[in-house]
Structures are given as C-alpha cells and as structure tokens.
Amino acid sequence: MEARDAGRVIVVQFPSLEAAKACYDDPAYEEAKRFALQASNRVLLIFEGDLGEAG
C-alpha cells in the first residue's frame, strides 16, 4: 500500500530470525553482498514474523 518505487520485491523465509542474521553476517556472503550493492539500488530488510497462510 505504501511501497517504495520498487520494480521487484523478493521475500526469503528463514527458520528463525537468528538464522537470517547469521546468513547475512556469514563471511561467505561478503562477495555476493559487494556485487549486489554495486549492481543495484536495494533495500534489504530482516524482520521477524510468520509468512504462513492466514487462516
């Protein structure tokens, strides 16, 4: 409803908030992160919540 001017939105679900933070902080991600920051203007958010179906 109040989205920024984004051409694409990607959601990646991790088993826990701690797992998401560990992935972001992993040294193996450093090279990919440098490339991504040079290749595009992006906003990366890490948040806790359930993406399961509402029922």
C-alpha positions as protocol buffer text, in pm:
chain_id: "A"
residue {
  index: 1
  type: MET
  ca { x: 0 y: 0 z: 0 }
}
residue {
  index: 2
  type: GLU
  ca { x: 284 y: 239 z: 77 }
}
residue {
  index: 3
  type: ALA
  ca { x: 557 y: 69 z: -123 }
}
residue {
  index: 4
  type: ARG
  ca { x: 862 y: 250 z: -244 }
}
residue {
  index: 5
  type: ASP
  ca { x: 917 y: 267 z: -617 }
}
residue {
  index: 6
  type: ALA
  ca { x: 1034 y: -92 z: -640 }
}
residue {
  index: 7
  type: GLY
  ca { x: 1037 y: -286 z: -963 }
}
residue {
  index: 8
  type: ARG
  ca { x: 1076 y: -614 z: -779 }
}
residue {
  index: 9
  type: VAL
  ca { x: 1022 y: -749 z: -429 }
}
residue {
  index: 10
  type: ILE
  ca { x: 1185 y: -1074 z: -316 }
}
residue {
  index: 11
  type: VAL
  ca { x: 1097 y: -1245 z: 11 }
}
residue {
  index: 12
  type: VAL
  ca { x: 1320 y: -1514 z: 159 }
}
residue {
  index: 13
  type: GLN
  ca { x: 1193 y: -1703 z: 462 }
}
residue {
  index: 14
  type: PHE
  ca { x: 1438 y: -1844 z: 718 }
}
residue {
  index: 15
  type: PRO
  ca { x: 1358 y: -2085 z: 1000 }
}
residue {
  index: 16
  type: SER
  ca { x: 1434 y: -1813 z: 1257 }
}
residue {
  index: 17
  type: LEU
  ca { x: 1542 y: -1452 z: 1294 }
}
residue {
  index: 18
  type: GLU
  ca { x: 1877 y: -1575 z: 1422 }
}
residue {
  index: 19
  type: ALA
  ca { x: 1928 y: -1786 z: 1107 }
}
residue {
  index: 20
  type: ALA
  ca { x: 1856 y: -1484 z: 885 }
}
residue {
  index: 21
  type: LYS
  ca { x: 2104 y: -1269 z: 1073 }
}
residue {
  index: 22
  type: ALA
  ca { x: 2365 y: -1546 z: 1064 }
}
residue {
  index: 23
  type: CYS
  ca { x: 2324 y: -1575 z: 687 }
}
residue {
  index: 24
  type: TYR
  ca { x: 2370 y: -1200 z: 642 }
}
residue {
  index: 25
  type: ASP
  ca { x: 2677 y: -1196 z: 867 }
}
residue {
  index: 26
  type: ASP
  ca { x: 2835 y: -1507 z: 709 }
}
residue {
  index: 27
  type: PRO
  ca { x: 3176 y: -1432 z: 552 }
}
residue {
  index: 28
  type: ALA
  ca { x: 3072 y: -1642 z: 251 }
}
residue {
  index: 29
  type: TYR
  ca { x: 2804 y: -1381 z: 177 }
}
residue {
  index: 30
  type: GLU
  ca { x: 3052 y: -1091 z: 166 }
}
residue {
  index: 31
  type: GLU
  ca { x: 3143 y: -1131 z: -203 }
}
residue {
  index: 32
  type: ALA
  ca { x: 2780 y: -1161 z: -310 }
}
residue {
  index: 33
  type: LYS
  ca { x: 2687 y: -859 z: -98 }
}
residue {
  index: 34
  type: ARG
  ca { x: 2960 y: -643 z: -257 }
}
residue {
  index: 35
  type: PHE
  ca { x: 2840 y: -742 z: -603 }
}
residue {
  index: 36
  type: ALA
  ca { x: 2474 y: -679 z: -517 }
}
residue {
  index: 37
  type: LEU
  ca { x: 2543 y: -334 z: -376 }
}
residue {
  index: 38
  type: GLN
  ca { x: 2727 y: -235 z: -694 }
}
residue {
  index: 39
  type: ALA
  ca { x: 2472 y: -391 z: -929 }
}
residue {
  index: 40
  type: SER
  ca { x: 2154 y: -239 z: -794 }
}
residue {
  index: 41
  type: ASN
  ca { x: 1992 y: 11 z: -563 }
}
residue {
  index: 42
  type: ARG
  ca { x: 1832 y: -205 z: -299 }
}
residue {
  index: 43
  type: VAL
  ca { x: 1678 y: -205 z: 44 }
}
residue {
  index: 44
  type: LEU
  ca { x: 1731 y: -520 z: 248 }
}
residue {
  index: 45
  type: LEU
  ca { x: 1508 y: -576 z: 548 }
}
residue {
  index: 46
  type: ILE
  ca { x: 1525 y: -852 z: 806 }
}
residue {
  index: 47
  type: PHE
  ca { x: 1216 y: -888 z: 1022 }
}
residue {
  index: 48
  type: GLU
  ca { x: 1054 y: -1147 z: 1241 }
}
residue {
  index: 49
  type: GLY
  ca { x: 710 y: -1277 z: 1158 }
}
residue {
  index: 50
  type: ASP
  ca { x: 511 y: -1566 z: 1017 }
}
residue {
  index: 51
  type: LEU
  ca { x: 463 y: -1572 z: 640 }
}
residue {
  index: 52
  type: GLY
  ca { x: 233 y: -1874 z: 656 }
}
residue {
  index: 53
  type: GLU
  ca { x: -119 y: -1866 z: 520 }
}
residue {
  index: 54
  type: ALA
  ca { x: -368 y: -1662 z: 718 }
}
residue {
  index: 55
  type: GLY
  ca { x: -645 y: -1881 z: 838 }
}
